[in-house]
Amino acid sequence: MRLTTRGVTSAHPRRLCAGLLFLAWFISACAAAPAQPATGVTFSMPVPREAFSPKGTLQVFVWDAEQLATLSRQSECVIAHDLQSGTDTTLCPEGVQPQEITPEKFAFPIQAINRSIQLTSQTVKIGEKYRIALRGLSSDDCNSTSAAAEGTASTSTITLGELDWATTEMACVKP
């Protein structure tokens, strides 16, 4: 019995072409990453519960990169109030169109907060800039306590360190 390679080297051109196309498709299908939907970034941050009224709610606002860019473009806009008509007019430099900017909003009852809160933004994506503002009724049941953080989302989970909390100092009237 004799072995021959004749059948291997003399493949039909159409079969060879179809086989190469299949091989190219197979390699590209294996190499391509499956399309995944863009998911938001999860933020975790400590909250000094004792700074807030136990009957209050911590409000959290999150702005994404697009909203921050719009805020920057509108930074020189002013709102003029007409006392006679009671209407407000937004005045911007030439070429700047005022736009309503609505951040994502989250609310956490103070009683439900242990040491920190966690939220997942549906608008902030990895690689984008963000700004977070937190505020709530102060422990004196009169003033407001707040903090803010901003940065670039480098990973899908961001743990913010100790925030710089500030409390207003209004003179509160107690009955």
C-alpha positions as CSV (number, residue, x, y, z in Angstrom):
1,M,0.0,0.0,0.0
2,R,1.3,3.4,-1.0
3,L,0.5,6.7,0.7
4,T,0.0,9.7,-1.4
5,T,-0.5,13.4,-0.8
6,R,-2.0,14.0,-4.2
7,G,-5.6,14.4,-2.8
8,V,-4.4,17.1,-0.4
9,T,-2.5,19.3,-2.8
10,S,-5.0,19.1,-5.6
11,A,-8.1,20.4,-3.8
12,H,-10.8,21.9,-6.0
13,P,-10.4,25.7,-6.2
14,R,-14.0,26.4,-5.1
15,R,-13.7,24.1,-2.1
16,L,-10.4,25.7,-1.2
17,C,-11.9,29.3,-1.5
18,A,-14.9,28.3,0.6
19,G,-12.7,26.7,3.2
20,L,-10.5,29.7,3.5
21,L,-13.6,32.0,3.8
22,F,-15.0,29.8,6.5
23,L,-11.7,29.8,8.4
24,A,-11.4,33.6,8.2
25,W,-15.0,33.9,9.5
26,F,-14.4,31.4,12.3
27,I,-11.2,33.2,13.4
28,S,-12.8,36.6,13.4
29,A,-15.9,35.3,15.2
30,C,-13.7,33.8,18.0
31,A,-11.5,36.9,18.2
32,A,-14.3,39.5,18.4
33,A,-15.5,40.4,21.9
34,P,-19.2,40.0,22.3
35,A,-21.1,43.3,22.2
36,Q,-22.0,44.3,25.7
37,P,-24.4,47.0,26.6
38,A,-22.8,50.1,28.2
39,T,-23.4,49.9,31.9
40,G,-23.2,52.7,34.4
41,V,-20.6,53.4,37.0
42,T,-21.2,52.4,40.6
43,F,-20.1,54.9,43.3
44,S,-19.6,54.1,46.9
45,M,-19.0,56.9,49.5
46,P,-18.9,57.2,53.2
47,V,-21.6,59.3,54.9
48,P,-21.3,60.7,58.4
49,R,-24.9,59.8,59.5
50,E,-24.5,61.8,62.8
51,A,-24.2,65.1,60.7
52,F,-27.8,64.7,59.5
53,S,-31.3,64.8,61.0
54,P,-32.5,61.3,61.7
55,K,-35.8,62.3,60.1
56,G,-34.2,63.6,56.9
57,T,-33.2,62.2,53.5
58,L,-29.8,62.5,51.9
59,Q,-30.3,63.7,48.3
60,V,-27.6,62.8,45.7
61,F,-27.2,64.4,42.3
62,V,-24.9,63.0,39.6
63,W,-23.9,64.9,36.4
64,D,-22.2,63.1,33.5
65,A,-19.6,64.4,31.0
66,E,-22.1,65.8,28.5
67,Q,-23.9,67.7,31.2
68,L,-20.7,69.1,32.6
69,A,-19.6,70.3,29.2
70,T,-23.0,72.1,28.8
71,L,-22.7,73.7,32.2
72,S,-19.2,74.9,31.2
73,R,-20.6,76.5,28.0
74,Q,-23.4,78.1,30.0
75,S,-21.1,79.4,32.8
76,E,-21.5,83.0,31.7
77,C,-25.2,82.9,31.3
78,V,-27.3,84.9,33.9
79,I,-30.9,84.9,34.9
80,A,-32.7,88.2,35.0
81,H,-35.9,88.5,37.0
82,D,-38.5,91.0,36.0
83,L,-40.3,92.2,39.1
84,Q,-43.3,93.6,37.3
85,S,-44.1,90.5,35.2
86,G,-42.6,88.0,37.6
87,T,-40.8,86.2,34.7
88,D,-37.3,85.1,34.4
89,T,-35.1,85.5,31.3
90,T,-31.9,83.7,30.7
91,L,-29.2,85.9,29.0
92,C,-26.2,84.2,27.5
93,P,-23.2,85.4,25.5
94,E,-23.6,85.3,21.7
95,G,-23.7,81.8,20.3
96,V,-24.6,80.1,23.6
97,Q,-28.0,78.6,23.8
98,P,-29.3,77.9,27.3
99,Q,-30.3,74.3,28.0
100,E,-32.0,72.7,30.9
101,I,-29.7,70.3,32.7
102,T,-31.2,67.7,34.9
103,P,-28.8,65.5,36.9
104,E,-29.6,61.9,38.0
105,K,-31.2,62.0,41.4
106,F,-31.0,59.5,44.2
107,A,-32.5,59.7,47.7
108,F,-31.5,57.8,50.8
109,P,-33.4,58.0,54.1
110,I,-30.8,58.9,56.8
111,Q,-32.2,56.1,59.0
112,A,-31.3,53.5,56.3
113,I,-27.7,54.6,56.0
114,N,-25.2,52.6,58.0
115,R,-21.7,54.1,57.2
116,S,-21.8,54.6,53.5
117,I,-24.1,54.6,50.4
118,Q,-23.8,53.0,47.0
119,L,-25.5,54.1,43.8
120,T,-25.1,53.1,40.2
121,S,-25.3,56.0,37.6
122,Q,-27.0,55.1,34.4
123,T,-25.4,58.1,32.6
124,V,-21.8,58.2,33.7
125,K,-19.6,55.8,31.7
126,I,-16.1,54.6,32.2
127,G,-13.6,57.1,30.9
128,E,-16.0,60.1,31.4
129,K,-15.9,63.0,33.8
130,Y,-18.5,63.1,36.6
131,R,-19.7,65.4,39.4
132,I,-21.6,64.2,42.5
133,A,-23.3,66.5,45.0
134,L,-24.8,65.3,48.3
135,R,-27.0,67.3,50.6
136,G,-29.4,66.8,53.5
137,L,-31.0,68.4,56.5
138,S,-28.4,68.9,59.2
139,S,-28.6,67.3,62.6
140,D,-29.9,70.6,64.1
141,D,-33.1,70.2,61.9
142,C,-32.5,73.6,60.4
143,N,-29.3,73.9,58.5
144,S,-28.1,72.0,55.4
145,T,-25.1,69.7,55.3
146,S,-23.5,69.0,51.9
147,A,-20.4,67.7,50.0
148,A,-19.3,67.3,46.4
149,A,-16.8,65.2,44.5
150,E,-15.7,65.1,40.9
151,G,-13.3,63.2,38.7
152,T,-13.0,60.8,35.8
153,A,-14.5,57.4,36.0
154,S,-11.5,55.1,35.5
155,T,-13.3,51.9,36.5
156,S,-16.8,50.6,36.8
157,T,-16.7,50.8,40.6
158,I,-15.4,54.0,42.3
159,T,-15.0,54.3,46.0
160,L,-14.8,57.9,47.1
161,G,-12.7,58.7,50.2
162,E,-13.8,61.0,53.0
163,L,-15.7,63.9,51.5
164,D,-15.3,67.5,52.7
165,W,-18.7,68.1,54.3
166,A,-19.9,71.6,55.1
167,T,-22.9,72.8,57.1
168,T,-24.7,76.1,56.6
169,E,-24.8,78.4,59.6
170,M,-28.2,80.0,59.5
171,A,-29.7,81.4,62.7
172,C,-32.5,78.9,63.3
173,V,-35.5,79.9,65.3
174,K,-36.7,77.2,67.7
175,P,-40.2,77.6,69.2
